[in-house]
Amino acid sequence: MQDFDVIVIGAGAAGLFCAGIAGQRRLRVLVLDHSEKVAEKVRISGGGRANFTNRDIDVRQPHKHFLSENPNFCRSALSRYTPADFIELVQKHGIAFHEKHKGQLFCDRSAEDLIQMLLRECEAGGVQRWQPCAVKGVRVSGESTYEIDTDRGTVTSRTVVIATGGLSIPKIGATDFGYRIARQFGLRLVEPRPGLVPLTFDGDGWVPYANLAGLALPVQIETGGHVSPHAPPLRGSLPPEGTPSALGRPGGKRKNLVTFHEDLLFTHRGLSGPAILQISSYWRDDTPIRLNLAPDVNLTEALARAKVTSRKLLANELASVVPSRLADAWVQQDADWQRPVAEATDKALARLAERLSRWEITPTGCEGYKKAEVTLGGVDTRDLSSQTMESKQAGLYFIGEVVDVTGWLGGYNFQWAWSSAHACACAIPL
């Protein structure tokens, strides 16, 4: 029976990074994964170029960019291993990268460069890696030793790190293994659900937009902001646009307004694009989303001016501020809009401006884990140390996506993987 100082289960971003750091601290490290390939999520992310971090993370206010039942939990790890620290490592390995927008950093060439960097870091630490190698069971032997039954026999260690991710994208090997281990050792879970996922629509309300697949445009999108009949009145102002507030614990009586300015994409089944992926993490079943389809234009004023100066059809005038396909689909919904703008009534123009700038529609669901980029929820942070990522079960650590910490689209989740892995690897006793 082989014995190690640390056994990391999961050869993804967090697992490999943790293993490399621990190995370079001269700990004997074994990485186990049931898949043949390592870091598949890294490989497919960012269109194959890996959006590996975001310069804009504000570690003093993590709730701005991360969702959790305790948004402040991630502050410790993120402040001790920052985007600048990871960028320094990327530069050390000679990987060229660029900022796309909004602080998002991508590899110039390929995500494979980042994966090879992680593997070289593991090699520098003498890390052993068994793949494919399924884990059949984890148990405690005696007071402080874990025995892990694998396809290649039983191995032992005083430290086990669970880095198996969430349920998103099962076709690349996602499973509920981490959650099962947490339950086995009496840890609490926040119910997992898909995050950063396209939303779906059906029924009569979606018919006017069903033929717009492939259409993209910048929008302002929001959800929340409603108050239950039993909640006390809201006090103070809502958060500024573009700065979602934390929603608080599920089941709370009040949910705050959440707003993003991003691109929207119509699909065959509903809506996607960065705007929808971002809002999906905050959206709850049976609640509406609201979109301003012309966020940079005062439509009321623009249509009022056009009524005086233009002889165009209202649809053609509208096509100057939104894509023509969208303009055509929109005016078909009301006979008062199917005429020259000069002949439209003030009420009809005001109604059109209101509908376009505050389109409210309720998704019927989402595309699920098969299309979700991340999994919300996971191991409850109340049962983990924010300093070390160790659980209340001594010697058992949880890092990365398996934990109830989920970032925005744009490199935030990878930075959580690096930061939580670093906190864990540096805390494991020598």
N, C-alpha and C positions, 0 to 999 in steps of 0.2 A: 504494500500500500504506500503510494507516494505521498509525501507531506510537503506543504508549501506554507509560506508566511501569509500569502494573500491569494485567494481565488476570486477572479472577476468573472461573473456570468453575464455574457453579452459583449460581442465584439463590434459595437457601434461606436459612434463618436465619443460618448462619455466613457465607455468601457475601455477602449484602446488608450485614450488619453490618460485615464487614471492608472492603467497598468504600466504605461511608460514611465510616469512620474514615480510610482511606487518602486518599480524595478531600478530606476536610477538612484533611489535611496538605499539600494542594496538589499531590498527585500526580495525573497524568492516568490515570483509571481506566475500564476497560471491563468490564462484566459480560455474560457469555454464558450462555444457557440454552436447551436444546432445547424446553422447554415454553412454552406461551403464558402461563400464570399463574405468579406468583412465590410462593415460600414456602407451597406447598400443605400441607406437614407442619405448619406453624404454624396454618394455617387449620382443619385438622381436629382438632388436638390439644385435649385437655381438654374434649371435648364441644363444641367450637367456641368455647371461651373461652380457650384457650392457657394451659396450666400453665407459665408462662414462666421460673420459677426456683424455688429452694427456699431458704428462710432458714437451714435447718439444716445446710448444707454445712460440714463441718469441713475447712478447707483444710490444716490441719496433719496430718490423717490421711485423705488422699483414698481410701485403700484401703477405708475404711468404706463409701463410697458409690459407688465406681467400680471396674469390672472392667477389667483390662488385664494383659498379660504383665509389664508393669512399672507397677504401680498408682501408684507415686510420680511417674511422668512428668508427670501432670496437675497436680501441686502448684504448680509455678511459675506457670503461666498462671492457675489458679484463685485463687492468693493475690494476684496483681497486678490482676486484674479480678474483683471479688467480686459476690455477689448484691446487696449494698448499692449497689455502683456502678451495676448495671443498674436497680435500683429507682429510683435517683435520676434516671436518664434517662427512665424511664417516667413519673415524676412531673413532670419537666420538660415532657413532651408532654401533660400533663393527662389521662392515662389512668387511670381509676378501676380499682382492683383490690381483691381480698380474699384473705385466707388461708383456705383450706378446712379443712385439718388437716395435722398433721405438717410444718409449714413450707411447704406447697405454695401458691404464689401464682397466682391466675387473674385475667384481665380481668373486670371486672364486666359489660361489655356484650358484646363480641365479640372474637375473635382478630383480626378485620379491623383493629381499632384498632392492634394491635401491628404488623401488616404495613404499615399506612400510616405508622407511626412510622419503620420501617426505610427505607421509600421516601423519606420526607422527609429523613432523615439522608443518604441518597444524593444527593438533589437539592441539599442544602446543600454537598455536596462536588463538585458538577458531574459526577457519575458518569454515563457513558453506559451504556445498557442495550439489548442487542439480543435480542429475543425475539419469536417462537421463532427460534432460530438454532442449528443443530446444528454441533458441532465435528467435523471430518472427520479431523484429524490435528494432532499437536504435534511439532515438531522443533526442534533447536538449529541455528542458523545462525552460523557463526563461533564465537567463544569465549563470548559472553555474551548473545546475542540469541535469543529464541524466536520461531519463526514458527508461527502457528496458522491452519490452513485451515478456513474456516467456510462456511456457506451464503451469506454475504454477501461472500465474498472472503477474502483472506489478510491477517491483521493481525500486527503484531510488538510485542514487549515484552521488556524485560530481566528482568521478574518475572512468573511465572505462579502463581496460587493455585488449587489444586484444592479445591473445596468442594461436591463432587457427592453427598455422602452415601453411604449404603450400599444394600443390596438390598431393604430392607423397603418394603412397599406399592408394588409395581410399577405398580399401576393409576394412581398419581399421578406416574409418570415415573421411578421408581427404576431405575438401571442399574448395571452394573459398570465404568463409564467410569473412575472414579478408580483402581480396582485395575489396570485395563489400563495406565493412564499410569504408575503406580508400577512395574509390571513392565517397561514399555518402557525406563525409566531405571535398571533394575537394583536397585530397592528391594525389600526383603523384605516379605512379607505374612504376617500371622497369619490362618489359614483363617477366612473369614467363616462365621457361622451365625446363625439367627434368635434374637433376644432379646426379652424382654418379650412373650411369645407364649403363647396358650392351649395346653394340653397335651391330647392325645387318648388315648383308651382304647378297646379292643375286646376281644372274646373273652368267655368265660364269666365271668371275674372281674368284668366290668363290668355284667353283666346286672341285678343287683339295683338298680343306680343309674341305669339307662338312662331311667327315666321321671321323673327329678327335675329335668329342665331348667327353668331359671328360679329355682330355689331358691338363696337366698344366706344366708350366716351367717358370723360372725367365727370365725377359726380360728388356731391356731398351726401353722405348716408348716415342715418342715425337709428337707434333703437332705444327702448327704455324711456325714462322720463315720466312714466305713468305712476300713479299712486293708487293703492288699493283703497276701497271705500272705508276701511277700518284703520288706515294709517293716519298719523298726525299730519297736518299741513307741512309742505316743504318750507324751509326757512333759508334765507340767503339766496344767492344766485346759483344757477347751474354752472357746471364747469365750462371753460371756454371751448369753442369749436376746435376740433382736432385733438382734444385732450380728454380721452375717455376716463371717467372715474371708475373706481372699483365698484362692482355691483353689490358687494357684501355677500353674506351667506345665503345660499339658496333657501327659498321659503320666506325670506324677509318680506315685510310689507311694502317696502319702498325700493324702487329700482331707479337709479339715476340715469340721466341722459348720457348716451355714448355717441360720439360723432367722429367720422373720418372723412378726409378728402382724398379720394383714390379713384382709380379707373374701374369702370363697370363693364362686364362682358355678358351679353345675352347668349344663352346656350339653347340647345334643343329641349332641355328639360327645365330650364329656369334661368338663374343668374349666377355669375361667377366673376372672376377678376379680383384684383386686390381689395376693392371696396367690400365685396361680399365676403371674401375670406376673412378679412379683419372683423367685420361686424358679426360673422357667424359665431365667433367665440363668446360673444355677449348675448346673442339672440337666444330666446327661450321659446319652446313650443307654443303655438297659438297666439303669439304676440306679433304685431306688425313691425315692419321696417319702413322708414320714410326716406325718400330720395329727392334731392334737388337735381334735376337733370340738366340744369343750366346754371351752375353755381356761381359763375363769374359774370352773370348778366342780371340786371333788374328787368325781368320780363314784363312786368306791368308797364314800366316806362317805355321799354323798347317797342311793345305792341301799340301803345298809345301814340308814339311818334310815327310808327309805320302807318297807322290809320290815316294820318294827315298827309303823309308824303309818298306812299307807295300805292301802286295799282296791281301789285302781285296778288295771287291767291294766298290765302292765309298759310297754307302748307308750304308754299315757296318762301314766304317771308320767314316762317319758323325755321326753315332749313338753313338759314344764315347763322343760327345759334345752336342748333342740334343737328345730328346727322339726318339727311333727307329721308332715309328709310324710317327713322323714328318719327319724324314730323308727319310723314304720310300715314303711319299707323295711328298716330295720336288723333289727327283731325277726323279720321273715319269714325271716331267714337261719338261724334256730336254733329248733327246736321248744321248747327249754327256756325261750325268751324269750316264748313266745306264751301267757302265763298271767298271772294276777294276781301282782303283785310279792310279796305276802305268801306265795305258794306257791312262788316260785322258790328254788332252792337257792343257798347262799352261793357255790358254785363257778360257777353260771350267772351270777350277778350280777357276780362278780369278772371273769369272762370278757367280759361285755358292757362293763364299765367299761374293761377293758384294750383291747378292740377299738376303742371310740369315742375313747379318749384317745391311742391309738397306731395309727391306721389306716395300714397300710403298703400301698402299691399302686404298681405300676410302669407308667408311661406307655408306650404303644406308639409315640408320636411327638409331633409338635407340628403346629400349623396352618400352619407354614411362613412364608415371607416375605410372603405375601398378608395375614396377620393380625399379623405381628410389628411392634411399634412401633419397634424399633431393630435394627441389625445389629451383632452382636458381632464382634470381630476387625477386620481391616483393615490399613492400612499400619503396619508394625512400627515401634514407637517407637525402636528401636535405630538406625534410619536417619533420625531427625528430631531437631532441637534442641528441647529443652523450653522454652528461652528465647524462640525466634523462630518455631518450627514449620517452619523451612527444612529441606529434606531434604539428604542428602549430595550431591545433584545441585544445584549452585549455582543460585540464583534460582528454584527450584521448591519451593513451600510446600504443605502439606496441613493442612486444618483441619476441625473438626467430626466428623461421624459416620464419615467415610472413614478416620479414624485409629483405631488399636486402643485406644480409650478409650470405655467404655460405662458410663453411670450407671444408678442405680436408677430405677424409676418414681417420678414426682413432681416433675418440673421439673429434675432433675439433668442430663439430656442437653442441654436448652436452655442451661443455664448453661455447660456445656462448649463449646457452639457460640459463645456470646458471649465467653467467656474466651480460647479458642484463636484466635478471629478478632481479638480485641483485641491479643493478643500478636504475631500475624503482622503486622497493619496498622501497629503502632507500630515494628516492626523493619525494614520495607522501607526501603532506603536512599533518601534524597531525591535 
